[in-house]
């Protein structure tokens, strides 16, 4: 494969449309059969940009391993499939990867709805699922390993930050599926603990084009902060309309999941002042961050986005590669055992994949969009969330 393989650029970051499931094979540099890995991400359906970045992160780890000689004398073969941001399609593609493609693990998907729909299939097949997206918490499964920011990582510190620096009144608006609802449930709980007020809560359908009525409710509520859990291209639409209505002058915005992905679809003026919790941002200048940025640039070109999604999928895939090395092969049960109790460097410092619940202790930042970049306001260090199996 050309080391400058096309990646996701800022220009096409939020473009809709994608590719059907395809197999991407790396050259066979060893005699042993390759280890086939399924990369199951949304390439269509509104979350294409996140899917492209997740794919880039996973591919980079696997292709870098191949170029270093593979693992235990074997190369990786990548089999890509599209969830279409749809639970039913996710299950169909997972079954195809398991039964027809004979993969040894699946990396993905993005949404909680897709993950939960796939989970019975994953557990019946005893197939390792590597999930590298922030979510609402609560998954406890031998076969689901999570590199995921949970409410303890993001909600708890951002509510405290807002209470101390912005104000204690909020309006919550999200996409209509499980992740926004559960994140907001946690948010309300934290606000209540600190004596604040949630003046309203609203969920909008996928593909919404006009947020006028929602914006009117937010303005009329008289809150200090709007909290956004709208996903994908819909979130860009919301932010643009929020800015066009001049509401950014009086109301601050906390945006869960905000990253360079969204910066690519917004002007600097539209994004300025957005506050978000994250685990990585490309504006970091640490050795770990610079290393990741150089790898992405070398693999996908200088315009490729380096985001929290890229970092999460790259780091978790490297944990999987190390598990194969530890296990001496790709036997699913042996690799599942070997995945946990790993300490590894991410694009933002050392992280730990714990054996108690197969979740990761992550380093957390509170960032603000300024001039088209994400600037760190607070570095909270490594946070260990509550045990998801406890």
Secondary structure, DSSP 8 states (H G I E B T S, - for coil): --TT----BTTTTT-------EEEE----SSS--EEEEEEE-SSSS-HHHHHHHHHHHHHHHHHHHHTT-BTTB-EEEEEEE-TT-HHHHHHHHHHHHHTS--SEEEE-SSHHHHHHHHHHHHHHT-EEEE-S---S----TTEEE----HHHHHHHHHHHHHHHT-SEEEEEEESSHHHHHHHHHHHHHHHHTT-EEEEEEEE-TT----HHHHHHHHHHT-SEEEEE--THHHHHHHHHHHHTTGGGT-EEEETT--HHHHTTS-HHHHTT-EEEES--TT--SHHHHHHHHHHHHHH-TTB---HHHHHHHHHHHHHHHHHHHHTS--HHHHHHHHSSEEEEETTEEEEE-TTTSBEEEEEEEEEEETTEEEEEEEEEEE----TT-
